[in-house]
Amino acid sequence: MWMLHSATMLPAFLLLFFMGTSSRLSEDHAYPADELMPLTCRGRVRGLEPSRGDVDDALGKFSLTLIDTLDTLALLNKMAEFEEAVRRVVTDVRLDNDIVVSVFETNIRVLGGLLGGHSMAVMLKESGRMVWYQDELLHMAKDLGLRLLPAFNTSSGLPYPRVNLRFGVRGPETRTGTETDTCTACAGTIILEFAALSRFTGDPTFEAHARRALDFLWEKRQRNSNLVGTTINIHSGEWIRRDSGVGAGIDSYYEYLMKAYILLGDDQFLQRFNTHYASIMKYISQPPLLLDVHIHKPLLPARTWMDSLLAFFPGLQVLKGDIRPAIETHEMLYQVTKKHNFLPEAFTTDFRVHWAQHPLRPEFAESTYFLYKATRDPYYLEVGRTILENLNRFARVPCGFAAMKDVRTGSHEDRMDSFFLAEMFKYLFLLFAEEEDLPFNVEDYVFTTEAHLLPLSLSTASNSQAGEELDDSNFEWTCPNTRLLFPDPAFPRNLREPIRSAVDKSCPRPTTHREPGMGHPPLRAQDFMANNPEHLELLRRMGVSLIHLKDGRVQLVQHATQAVSAVAAEDGMRFMQEMMELSSQQQKEQLPPRAVQIVSHPFFGRVVLTAGPAQFGMDLYKSNSGVRGFVTVAEPYNGCSVLSNGEIVAGRIALLQRGQCMFAEKARHIQKAGAIGGIVIDDNEGSSSDTAPLFQMAGDGRNTDDVTLPLLFLFHKEGNILLEALKEYREVEVLLSDKARDRGEMLSETEPRHEYEKMLIFEEGEEKDHTSPASSEPVDQSQVTTQEQTTDDSVVGQESVQPAEGLGSYDPVDVGEEPAVDGDYSSQSDDSLVADWQEDLEAFKQMEKDEL
C-alpha cells in the first residue's frame, strides 16, 4: 500500500491511475504513431493530418511518445510495463526514416528518452531484472546521435535547426541546409544528451560538438550586458532577434549551463551560468516578473508580456540556491494559474491573457516540485493538487488529456504532446510521493529539460578547457543544503503574501524618479486615450504625433528627431512597438471563441470543442448559463429551406452543414422550427481549428434582430466529433456557452453519478466571474493606426488596428483567501479517504475496461 500522508495519498494514487490509463490509451489508440490525438482517439501520423507547421517537426515516425515516456514508467515503479515498452522500442522503432525533424526536439525527446530508458534498464539489470538487456537502447541512441551530427557541419559549430534522419543535410530540395537562423535554446540545449552519449559509449565526438556550440554562444554574448539574444545566425553569429529573457527561445540554454556543471563537473559551465545569472537578476528580474529586455540596451524593455515557458525558472533558481525570487515568481505564476485554471501560453504584465492556448506544459509543475523539495512547505502540495484537479476537471477527455485551445473558454485541441507524460506526470508524482515509495534515489540523477534521468555517475573531475582562465570570484563552489535553508517555516509564506496583493491589484512596476518622457515609459499602449490631453503631451515629448484621418480614425507617427531627448525617443519607439503589437494581437483576436461542451453520458463535459460565434442572434458572451440541449441533424442538412423534421428539431439544438445559403437564413429556418440553438459544421473535409483561424459568421445584409437563438460554427474535424458521438449514443446533449463549465455541474441531482466521477470531482467551489469588464476603458483601438519612423520621412511600417471584443476585459488575478496548508485538504477524515480509496479501486479498474 502507498504510505502517503493524508494530503498526498489520493493525488498520488490518481496520478498512478491516470498515468496507467493514459499509457494504455496511447498504446491502444495511437501506437505506433508519434502522439495520441485524445479527442478523435487515434494516433497522429505526420503527413496524414493537416500540417501544424513547426510543431510537427517533433514527429519523426519513431513512436515519439513511447520513447519519451520510458523512464517515467520506471519512476512510477511500473517495471513490467517499462520492460514491455523497451522491447517494443527495440523491435518496432525505426530511426532511418526519410523525414525532416527538429534537431532540438529530437535531441531532448528521443535521444534523451533513449538514454533515460537505458539508464533505467541498466539499473534494473544490476538488480537482477531485465537480464536479457544488452544495451540495445544505447545502440539506438548512438545511431540517432550520428543521424543528428550532420546538422553541426557549420563554420560556427551551431547546428542547423532541422535535419533529415536518413539523408542528413540535403540542401535546397528540402528544408535542411538552407536555413540561416536558429534559436539560442535550440543550439544551446544539446550538451547533456550528447555528453551523456559520449560518456556511455566512449566516443568523444558528440560531447565535442555540443561543447563547440556552447563555446560559440558564449563568445557571441553581448559583452556589456552579458546577455544573449533569442535568435542567432548560425553562420555569422549575428543576433537576429536581440530581445533577451528566460522564456521561449532561450530558456533551456541557461538550464543546461547549470546542469552541465552538475553532470560533468566542468567548472567552466558554472562560471558562465553565474555570469549570465547576475545579468538576469540585474536586468530581467523585476520580482515577481521576468521581463524581456534588449541585449544592447538592457534597461529598455523589449515586450509587455511573458510566456509560459519561463515558469521553469523558479526551479532553476532553486538549483542555484536563490530561493527568495523563486518563491516570488512562482507565486505570481500560481495566481495567474488560479485565475485561468491553466497558465496561458502568454500573459500580459497586468495578468490578462495574451495568447490563450495551454498545451499542457509541465514547467510550472516542475518548479512547484523543486520548491517543495527546497522548503518542505505543504503549501506547494496544495499548488500541486490544484494543478492535478484542473487537469482532471478541464483537460481529461475519454481518450487521454487534451491541450486547451483557449483557457478562457475551456475548449480543447486534439493534441497531447509527448512531454505531458514524460514531464508533467513525472514531476507531479515526485511532488506527492514519499521517498520510500520511489524505486530508486532520484538524487543520483540529473533531470534533462525533458525530465529524462541521466545518472550522476557520468560525472568526472574538473574538466576545464585549456586556454581560458577561470574567475574565482564568480564561483559558488557548493550546492545549497536545502534542509537548512528554512528553519522558520513561516518564511516562504511571508514572501508570498505581498505577491498576492500585488497580483490582485495591479502589476508592480519598478520605481523611478525620472520625469515622464525622460527615459521611463510614461504611457502604455493599452492605456492610451486619444482624447486625453495629458496623454497627447506625453506623446509629444516622445516625438509621437497624432493625425486625424478623414474616415474618423487617428494615425500615430513617430519622428525620433522631434523627441525632447534621445532617451525620450527610445520611449517613443517602445510605445510605437507596443501599439503595433497590440494592433496585431487585436487583429488575431477579433472575437473570443465560443465553446461547445458535450455534457451527456459518457462525456460529462470532458470534451469541449472550439466554436466560432455569429454576428447575430444570442450573444453567449453575455449569457450566464449558456444554452443546453440535445442535438439533432436538421433535414435538409444544409438548413436552406423549411425543415421537414421540424417536430424533432423543436426544443433541440440543430446541426447544419455549411454552404448553399447564408448563415442567417439557416438560423431563421431552425428558429421557425422551434430549435433553441444551432451549430453549423464546415463542409470542407479536414478543416480544423488546429490549423485554420476561427471567423465570425456574418449576417445576410438584412436586419437580423429577428434571430434570437445562438448559432455557432465548428470546423469539419470538431463537427465530426459531435456527429460521431451522435451516431454512437443517439442522444447527445451539449452546452453552448462562452466558456466550458465545471464538469461537476454537468451531473444533475437526479442522475446517478458514476463511480469514477465521484473521484474526478474533488472539491466543487463556486465559479468566479472571469470576464467582468475593467473599470476604465482604453481608447477604441479600432480608430487607431500606427506608423513608425526612424527619420522624418522613412516610414517603417503601418498597421491598422481592428476591434477586439474581450481584449482588456479580464480582471487582475482574483486571489481570494489563502488555501489551508495544514494537510486537511477536504472535509473528509483521513480514515474516510483511505476507505474511499479502497472502495473505489475496483470501480476505477472497471472504468478503465469500460473506456477502453
RONUMAR-767099 format. One line per 8 residues: their letters; for each residue x, y, z of C-alpha. Coordinates in steps of 0.001 Angstrom, whole numbers. Example, Ala and Ser with C-alpha at 12.3 -4.5 7.8 and 13.67 -1.06 7.14 Angstrom:
AS	12300/-4500/7800  13670/-1060/7140 $
//
This chain:
MWMLHSAT	0/0/0  1167/3529/-675  2358/5012/2605  1459/8620/1878  270/11233/4335  -3343/12333/4085  -2600/15381/1942  -931/13366/-787 $
MLPAFLLL	-2352/9844/-798  -5291/10463/-3109  -3398/12659/-5616  -526/10167/-5800  -2899/7279/-6355  -4767/9182/-9052  -1505/10033/-10763  -611/6360/-10894 $
FFMGTSSR	-4040/5531/-12232  -4142/8302/-14827  -613/7574/-15961  -1533/3928/-16452  -4753/4819/-18220  -3081/7388/-20481  -264/4990/-21355  -2720/2250/-22276 $
LSEDHAYP	-4882/4652/-24243  -1809/5843/-26155  -814/2241/-26794  -4270/1055/-27829  -5339/4053/-29912  -2097/5597/-31163  749/3071/-31320  2997/3114/-33306 $
ADELMPLT	2184/6761/-34120  4217/9526/-32517  1411/11057/-30482  -2127/10390/-29322  -4972/12563/-30582  -7192/12395/-27499  -10391/13825/-28989  -10560/11567/-32021 $
CRGRVRGL	-8939/8585/-30248  -6303/7855/-32861  -2623/8384/-33465  -1134/11469/-35053  895/10377/-38078  2848/13084/-39812  1608/13647/-43324  -1800/12104/-42691 $
EPSRGDVD	-3063/15044/-40620  -3137/18719/-41668  258/20300/-41113  730/22319/-37924  3937/23904/-39173  6999/23773/-36938  5084/21893/-34237  5136/18790/-36425 $
DALGKFSL	8937/18835/-36645  8953/16930/-33348  7304/13999/-35123  9633/11615/-36950  7612/8394/-37256  9701/6943/-34417  6945/6325/-31793  7831/9544/-30017 $
TLIDTLDT	5501/9216/-27015  6618/5646/-26312  10295/6632/-26194  9679/9870/-24320  7797/8018/-21575  10210/5142/-20896  11846/6417/-17725  8517/7788/-16449 $
LALLNKMA	7209/4217/-16358  10269/3137/-14393  9979/6028/-11943  6341/5134/-11261  7534/1594/-10462  5656/154/-13437  8520/-2195/-14191  6553/-4766/-16213 $
EFEEAVRR	5197/-2012/-18441  8666/-481/-18717  10228/-3766/-19785  7494/-4339/-22377  7939/-773/-23657  11685/-1294/-24057  11054/-4481/-26047  8672/-2594/-28326 $
VVTDVRLD	11152/212/-28909  13928/-2241/-29712  11861/-4362/-32102  9500/-1847/-33707  11054/1631/-33831  12971/2748/-36932  15259/5757/-36959  16263/5809/-40647 $
NDIVVSVF	13087/7491/-41849  13189/9878/-44807  11744/12722/-42788  12890/16177/-41672  12854/16691/-37921  13819/19361/-35408  17327/18784/-34075  16367/20350/-30754 $
ETNIRVLG	13141/18378/-30200  14634/15098/-31415  17606/15547/-29105  15667/16295/-25912  12758/13921/-26513  14087/10951/-28475  17815/10865/-27754  17122/11884/-24161 $
GLLGGHSM	14348/9296/-23915  16597/6517/-25191  19370/7478/-22774  16965/7781/-19847  15472/4411/-20734  18972/2927/-20976  19827/4275/-17517  16730/2637/-16064 $
AVMLKESG	17347/-641/-17881  20922/-820/-16594  19698/-171/-13063  17141/-2981/-13348  19657/-5354/-14857  22018/-4734/-11961  19199/-5627/-9579  18588/-8946/-11349 $
RMVWYQDE	15730/-7935/-13649  15855/-7488/-17430  18901/-9727/-17648  18227/-10019/-21374  19066/-6345/-21927  22306/-5858/-23867  22453/-2041/-24249  20019/-2079/-27178 $
LLHMAKDL	18656/1385/-26297  22188/2776/-26108  22979/1386/-29572  19846/3097/-30892  20868/6310/-29140  24258/6288/-30849  22600/5602/-34196  20349/8610/-33642 $
GLRLLPAF	23267/10767/-32486  25088/10005/-35714  21986/10982/-37686  21904/14359/-35907  25608/15113/-36345  25372/16398/-39971  23398/19361/-38626  26555/20566/-36838 $
NTSSGLPY	28506/20893/-40076  28639/24695/-39985  31540/27125/-39708  30335/28246/-36289  29527/24844/-34859  25937/25910/-34227  23601/23238/-35619  21123/23712/-38401 $
PRVNLRFG	17665/23679/-36817  16499/20696/-38912  17985/17524/-40304  16724/14641/-42420  17004/11419/-40422  18058/9388/-43453  19943/11868/-45629  21260/14451/-43169 $
VRGPETRT	21508/17983/-44555  20392/17749/-48160  20236/21324/-49375  17699/23276/-51425  15342/20385/-52196  14378/20116/-48518  14051/22435/-45557  17552/21472/-44427 $
GTETDTCT	20871/23079/-45262  19429/26393/-46431  18405/27830/-43071  20412/30646/-41581  18863/31197/-38144  18260/29167/-35016  17095/29937/-31510  19594/30147/-28662 $
ACAGTIIL	17915/27321/-26766  17896/25171/-29912  21676/25406/-30214  22451/25519/-26504  20355/22585/-25277  22487/19748/-26581  25256/19232/-24044  23525/16919/-21538 $
EFAALSRF	22335/14354/-24057  25414/14491/-26301  27846/14383/-23369  25960/11502/-21782  26047/9659/-25112  29807/10196/-25303  30349/9092/-21703  28148/5997/-22126 $
TGDPTFEA	29760/4923/-25424  33306/6203/-25012  33033/8197/-28262  34007/11843/-27537  32668/13155/-30853  29190/14023/-29603  30311/15912/-26493  32887/17817/-28546 $
HARRALDF	30242/19123/-30959  27911/20168/-28146  30745/21983/-26365  31725/23790/-29556  28173/25129/-29966  28092/26333/-26357  31514/27966/-26727  30299/29912/-29770 $
LWEKRQRN	27168/31147/-27978  29294/32263/-25039  31646/34171/-27308  28723/35901/-29015  27076/37118/-25804  26699/40885/-25563  29835/41750/-23611  28421/44771/-21776 $
SNLVGTTI	25182/43207/-20591  26392/39563/-20618  23023/38610/-22116  22232/36565/-25216  19569/37218/-27819  16727/34931/-28825  17695/34112/-32435  21187/33899/-33937 $
NIHSGEWI	22621/33471/-37434  24293/30060/-37410  26969/31150/-39893  27938/34679/-38884  26913/34667/-35240  24937/37885/-35694  21969/38235/-33374  18785/38267/-35454 $
RRDSGVGA	16440/38850/-32518  18114/40901/-29839  15483/40589/-27139  16619/38605/-24125  14659/36844/-21395  14390/33481/-19688  11400/32164/-21630  10832/30846/-25137 $
GIDSYYEY	13896/30758/-27359  16484/30986/-24564  15128/29094/-21526  16948/25755/-21585  20272/27321/-22642  20612/28681/-19113  19263/25458/-17641  21883/23358/-19443 $
LMKAYILL	24803/25517/-18349  23938/24839/-14716  23085/21169/-15209  26148/20541/-17379  28248/21627/-14410  26303/19248/-12148  26532/16294/-14533  30014/16777/-15984 $
GDDQFLQR	31875/18538/-13202  33292/21201/-15525  33784/24448/-13596  33624/26474/-16787  29905/25837/-17142  29263/27132/-13623  31269/30284/-14291  29287/31014/-17452 $
FNTHYASI	25974/30340/-15752  26799/32640/-12844  27842/35409/-15215  24543/35164/-17105  22549/34791/-13889  23944/38001/-12399  22790/39873/-15522  19376/38198/-15472 $
MKYISQPP	18821/39311/-11901  20086/42804/-12712  18093/43477/-15869  15364/40870/-16489  14160/40034/-12994  11679/42578/-11663  10205/40457/-8864  7835/38829/-9252 $
LLLDVHIH	8069/39461/-13010  10627/38304/-15567  10529/40750/-18473  12450/40623/-21742  14954/43398/-22464  17200/44387/-25361  20698/42921/-25076  22391/46171/-26138 $
KPLLPART	20130/48374/-24033  19176/46128/-21116  17345/48919/-19290  14869/49088/-22181  12021/46522/-22005  11512/44525/-25189  7900/43433/-24736  4966/43804/-22394 $
WMDSLLAF	4056/40162/-21893  5544/36959/-20508  5355/33459/-21957  4581/30286/-20022  7947/28647/-20712  9621/30948/-18187  7760/29007/-15486  10761/26662/-15324 $
FPGLQVLK	12976/29440/-13974  11971/29274/-10286  13006/25613/-10355  16381/26559/-11809  16749/29224/-9122  16242/26505/-6521  19184/24588/-8004  21153/27831/-7893 $
GDIRPAIE	20174/28281/-4240  18443/31632/-4800  15146/30746/-3179  13584/34110/-2422  12985/35269/-6034  11961/31704/-6904  9181/31863/-4325  8060/35278/-5529 $
THEMLYQV	7906/34455/-9247  6296/31061/-8593  3594/32711/-6503  2822/35154/-9292  2524/32245/-11735  260/30372/-9317  -2123/33312/-9016  -2316/33572/-12820 $
TKKHNFLP	-2979/29826/-12939  -5790/30110/-10399  -7315/32919/-12432  -7414/30976/-15711  -7278/27327/-14474  -4102/26916/-16528  -1122/29103/-17280  -1870/30797/-20630 $
EAFTTDFR	777/30438/-23299  1458/34141/-22789  17/36761/-20442  487/40498/-20024  2181/42311/-17170  -1250/43072/-15758  -2077/39352/-15975  -4533/39311/-18856 $
VHWAQHPL	-4455/36599/-21495  -2120/37426/-24380  -2080/34008/-26074  -4875/31808/-24801  -3536/28322/-25583  -2229/25880/-22983  -650/22736/-24486  -407/21071/-21043 $
RPEFAEST	3082/22423/-20432  4855/20997/-17356  7210/23848/-16418  5041/25224/-13599  4676/21750/-12070  8448/21341/-12362  9133/24500/-10360  6486/23511/-7827 $
YFLYKATR	8292/20212/-7221  11698/21840/-6777  10320/24470/-4408  8667/21804/-2285  11941/19881/-2182  13745/23034/-1047  11247/24275/1531  9108/21273/2515 $
DPYYLEVG	6344/23846/2758  2989/21983/2428  1698/24994/529  3325/23541/-2581  1369/20327/-2121  -1745/22490/-2358  -369/24038/-5552  247/20570/-6986 $
RTILENLN	-3227/19494/-6013  -4641/22487/-7884  -2685/21512/-10991  -3893/17922/-10759  -7518/18850/-10164  -7568/21303/-13064  -6080/18691/-15376  -8699/16276/-14181 $
RFARVPCG	-11646/18659/-14384  -10858/20521/-17571  -8320/18591/-19681  -9261/14929/-19190  -11205/13506/-22129  -12275/9917/-22864  -9026/9067/-24653  -6485/10888/-22533 $
FAAMKDVR	-5791/14556/-21777  -6396/17254/-24365  -4492/20514/-24699  -6508/23652/-24065  -7288/25568/-27226  -8377/28579/-25192  -8137/28852/-21404  -10904/31460/-21423 $
TGSHEDRM	-13495/29153/-22952  -12099/25807/-21800  -12181/24494/-25372  -9886/21624/-26334  -7355/20933/-29037  -6909/17408/-30409  -3378/17270/-29057  -1487/15509/-26281 $
DSFFLAEM	2224/16220/-26641  4678/13569/-25525  6071/15904/-22862  2812/15629/-20954  3548/12024/-19989  7323/12493/-19955  7350/15527/-17652  4006/16518/-16152 $
FKYLFLLF	3224/13127/-14650  6808/12699/-13506  7024/15954/-11583  3553/15663/-10051  4251/12123/-8917  7567/13154/-7371  5828/16040/-5625  3339/13786/-3843 $
AEEEDLPF	5316/10575/-3316  7335/9818/-189  10980/8805/-551  10302/5201/458  7784/4883/-2350  10336/5571/-5089  12063/2600/-6731  15417/4391/-6703 $
NVEDYVFT	17018/7541/-5322  16323/10404/-7725  19140/12385/-6085  21519/10136/-8036  20268/11598/-11324  20026/14928/-13072  16832/15833/-14930  17202/16984/-18513 $
TEAHLLPL	14932/19709/-19841  12555/16906/-20904  12852/15410/-17382  14847/12416/-18555  17084/10851/-15933  20840/10827/-16511  22996/9281/-13768  25439/11486/-11874 $
SLSTASNS	27900/8611/-12154  28723/10132/-15550  30406/12986/-13698  34148/13459/-13981  36664/15543/-12099  37256/19122/-13212  37404/19104/-16990  38018/22773/-17700 $
QAGEELDD	39057/23678/-21199  42672/24699/-21509  43412/28230/-22602  40690/30005/-20612  41341/31229/-17112  38544/30932/-14603  37475/33815/-12425  37322/32526/-8855 $
SNFEWTCP	35128/35437/-7789  32346/34144/-9974  32019/30748/-8331  29791/29282/-5714  31569/26052/-5115  28944/24169/-3142  25321/23382/-3802  22922/24582/-1084 $
NTRLLFPD	21774/22184/1590  18054/22710/1213  17285/21122/4580  18995/24064/6300  17562/26859/4175  14322/27339/6045  14467/26737/9770  11485/29090/10008 $
PAFPRNLR	8536/27522/8105  6748/30880/8025  9464/32463/5874  8129/31315/2445  4617/32397/3420  5860/35861/4332  7368/36167/849  4172/35094/-894 $
EPIRSAVD	1715/37410/817  2843/40684/-816  2900/38950/-4212  -754/38024/-3817  -1607/41590/-3009  365/42911/-5975  -1146/40468/-8461  -4618/41091/-7151 $
KSCPRPTT	-4412/44841/-7634  -2016/45637/-10438  1384/44808/-11769  4149/46292/-9605  6468/48402/-11707  10000/49485/-10914  10134/52802/-9099  11772/55662/-10892 $
HREPGMGH	12412/59312/-10223  12825/60314/-13839  10448/62789/-15390  7732/61449/-17744  9104/61147/-21235  12674/61204/-19962  13565/57520/-20036  10834/55730/-18110 $
PPLRAQDF	7940/54805/-20409  5267/57251/-19285  2424/55687/-21188  1426/52137/-22071  -252/51450/-25408  -3160/49637/-23768  -3850/52738/-21607  -3648/55329/-24376 $
MANNPEHL	-6705/57561/-24876  -6689/59837/-27915  -8835/62487/-26209  -6672/62734/-23081  -4618/65992/-23152  -2028/64562/-20734  -1517/61554/-22990  -1086/63805/-26018 $
ELLRRMGV	1548/65851/-24210  3433/62697/-23256  3354/61599/-26891  4701/64958/-27993  7674/64659/-25636  8438/61233/-27135  8301/62580/-30693  4981/60898/-31484 $
SLIHLKDG	2321/62931/-33290  -1343/62157/-33750  -3077/62765/-37100  -6861/62695/-37506  -7880/60950/-40729  -10982/61731/-42794  -12562/58345/-42059  -12605/59086/-38329 $
RVQLVQHA	-9523/57101/-37436  -6374/58553/-35949  -2833/57778/-37059  261/57796/-34889  3594/58752/-36434  6921/58919/-34651  9616/61424/-35587  12576/60415/-33461 $
TQAVSAVA	14365/63712/-34081  11460/65661/-32557  11649/63956/-29165  12846/66065/-26229  15826/63737/-25714  17396/60570/-27037  16021/58681/-24040  12532/60027/-24703 $
AEDGMRFM	12885/58951/-28339  13608/55406/-27137  10471/55567/-25011  8552/56659/-28079  9867/53739/-30098  8809/51418/-27296  5331/52934/-27238  5005/52509/-31013 $
QEMMELSS	6182/48895/-30759  3602/48250/-28053  877/49862/-30135  1703/47761/-33202  1957/44629/-31054  -1423/45420/-29530  -2786/46077/-33016  -1527/42735/-34299 $
QQQKEQLP	-2863/40887/-31294  -6280/42504/-31633  -6469/41540/-35276  -5779/37942/-34273  -8373/38015/-31507  -11237/39935/-33030  -13731/37872/-31090  -13205/35359/-28323 $
PRAVQIVS	-14141/31859/-29470  -17157/30077/-28028  -17403/26573/-26605  -19479/23526/-27499  -19252/21209/-24488  -20595/17652/-24715  -22269/17108/-21354  -24187/13842/-21699 $
HPFFGRVV	-23024/10305/-20845  -20254/9195/-21210  -18605/12590/-21777  -19969/14558/-18810  -18373/17773/-20019  -14966/16263/-20700  -14940/17183/-24414  -15006/20879/-25301 $
LTAGPAQF	-14920/21951/-28941  -13720/25347/-30141  -16521/27174/-31955  -16801/30444/-33852  -19564/32959/-32987  -22101/34728/-35168  -22663/38448/-35612  -26332/37931/-34910 $
GMDLYKSN	-28556/36036/-32517  -27970/35441/-28810  -24579/36607/-27593  -23345/33754/-25433  -20635/36023/-24094  -23339/37923/-22226  -25180/34827/-21051  -24515/33455/-17588 $
SGVRGFVT	-25776/29943/-18226  -25457/29416/-21968  -27881/27187/-23874  -28082/23484/-23079  -29948/20914/-25123  -29872/17695/-27116  -28647/17865/-30699  -30313/16588/-33828 $
VAEPYNGC	-29459/16818/-37509  -31666/19179/-39467  -33410/17959/-42605  -32376/19218/-45056  -28912/19185/-43570  -27973/22485/-45201  -30884/24240/-43466  -31610/26306/-46556 $
SVLSNGEI	-35349/25590/-46682  -38215/24840/-44326  -37245/21835/-42192  -39028/18569/-42877  -38245/17264/-39373  -39338/20386/-37541  -41202/18374/-34886  -37930/16657/-33942 $
VAGRIALL	-35834/19827/-34058  -38244/21711/-31782  -36698/22230/-28353  -33321/20937/-29539  -30062/22266/-30965  -29968/21738/-34716  -26873/20550/-36581  -26451/22139/-40005 $
QRGQCMFA	-23991/21876/-42850  -22247/24958/-44130  -22953/26127/-47664  -25679/26774/-50247  -27241/29695/-48360  -26425/32430/-45849  -25856/31669/-42169  -28718/33945/-41119 $
EKARHIQK	-31101/32046/-43435  -30161/28766/-41744  -30747/30361/-38349  -34207/31597/-39329  -35297/28169/-40607  -34288/26288/-37463  -35702/29029/-35239  -39032/28772/-37059 $
AGAIGGIV	-38993/25038/-36382  -38624/25715/-32664  -34897/24996/-32213  -33189/26540/-29199  -29814/26831/-30922  -27823/25818/-33956  -24385/24502/-34846  -23099/24938/-38385 $
IDDNEGSS	-20494/22332/-39395  -17963/23138/-42101  -18384/21182/-45350  -14662/21438/-46148  -13401/17997/-45199  -10328/18037/-42992  -10686/21629/-41802  -9884/22145/-38125 $
SDTAPLFQ	-9477/24931/-35605  -5999/23486/-35036  -4862/24757/-38423  -7377/27400/-39519  -8294/30660/-37750  -11817/30973/-36425  -14071/33500/-38081  -17281/35258/-37199 $
MAGDGRNT	-20378/34213/-39161  -21835/37293/-40832  -25464/38125/-41499  -27107/38389/-44892  -27142/42167/-45187  -30657/42418/-43777  -31736/43274/-40270  -31132/40174/-38145 $
DDVTLPLL	-32820/41336/-34950  -35450/38658/-35519  -32848/35925/-34877  -32775/35309/-31126  -31196/31870/-30786  -27425/31283/-30644  -25632/29994/-33739  -22086/28615/-33555 $
FLFHKEGN	-19654/27349/-36181  -17499/24214/-35984  -14832/23216/-38446  -15181/19803/-40053  -12913/17935/-37654  -14598/19239/-34499  -18050/18840/-36029  -17279/15257/-36940 $
ILLEALKE	-16513/14504/-33280  -20034/15643/-32472  -21590/13707/-35358  -19734/10502/-34404  -20929/10857/-30818  -24500/11262/-32075  -24154/8189/-34260  -22878/6074/-31365 $
YREVEVLL	-25035/7306/-28494  -28121/8661/-30319  -28932/11113/-27509  -26150/13671/-27168  -26566/16766/-25022  -24337/19819/-25409  -23868/23184/-23775  -23347/26235/-25982 $
SDKARDRG	-21528/28881/-23958  -18771/31445/-23832  -16577/29045/-21866  -16728/25485/-20592  -18423/24837/-17277  -17092/22724/-14423  -17891/19161/-15396  -19272/18566/-11894 $
EMLSETEP	-22174/20804/-12859  -22959/18516/-15764  -24349/15814/-13473  -27849/16551/-12259  -29009/15656/-8774  -31422/13065/-10119  -28864/11371/-12327  -26811/8536/-10799 $
RHEYEKML	-23207/9612/-10510  -20652/7201/-11893  -18020/5952/-9507  -15153/7496/-11419  -16939/10834/-11499  -17024/10759/-7700  -13272/10538/-7682  -12689/13005/-10504 $
IFEEGEEK	-14573/15810/-8765  -12615/16548/-5621  -13970/19820/-4319  -16529/21868/-6190  -16386/25569/-5465  -18395/28478/-6752  -17152/29589/-10152  -15587/33019/-10273 $
DHTSPASS	-16504/35575/-12890  -13503/35824/-15174  -14961/38201/-17667  -16270/41284/-15911  -15172/44392/-17767  -12426/46578/-16419  -13469/49720/-14632  -11793/52049/-17109 $
EPVDQSQV	-11826/51661/-20863  -8772/52361/-23057  -9029/54108/-26382  -11076/52350/-29037  -8162/50749/-30871  -10285/50311/-33982  -9795/54027/-34533  -6002/53964/-34403 $
TTQEQTTD	-3355/53193/-36981  359/53439/-36352  3364/54496/-38382  6878/54121/-37081  9572/56413/-38494  13249/56213/-37760  13764/59529/-39582  11353/62298/-40512 $
DSVVGQES	10498/60772/-43874  11139/56996/-43899  8043/55028/-42974  8966/51674/-41498  5537/50190/-41227  1837/50890/-40977  -786/48676/-39468  -4499/49128/-38939 $
VQPAEGLG	-5944/48078/-35624  -9226/46181/-35630  -11629/45994/-32680  -11074/43009/-30421  -14060/42293/-28264  -12913/40890/-24968  -9366/42212/-25185  -8708/44037/-21978 $
SYDPVDVG	-11829/42635/-20334  -10074/40292/-17953  -9629/41486/-14410  -6367/41245/-12494  -5985/37913/-10759  -8597/37383/-8074  -6657/35774/-5271  -9270/35302/-2593 $
EEPAVDGD	-8446/33571/638  -5170/31738/1078  -5778/27992/932  -5209/25982/4046  -1876/24210/4134  -2188/22135/7265  -2734/18888/5405  -6544/18820/5676 $
YSSQSDDS	-7486/19400/2044  -11065/18192/2161  -13920/17727/4568  -13260/14013/4721  -11244/12487/7542  -8074/10526/6864  -9857/7252/7560  -12644/8201/5199 $
LVADWQED	-10139/8996/2439  -8467/5637/2879  -11809/3839/2907  -12949/5625/-238  -9685/4792/-1943  -10004/1087/-1119  -13684/1000/-2053  -13218/2749/-5380 $
LEAFKQME	-10191/828/-6565  -12325/-1811/-8240  -14571/875/-9694  -11521/2513/-11271  -10412/-754/-12807  -13896/-1353/-14177  -13965/2179/-15578  -10736/1511/-17423 $
KDEL	-12289/-1517/-19069  -15431/435/-19954  -13489/3291/-21565  -11149/1006/-23459 $
//
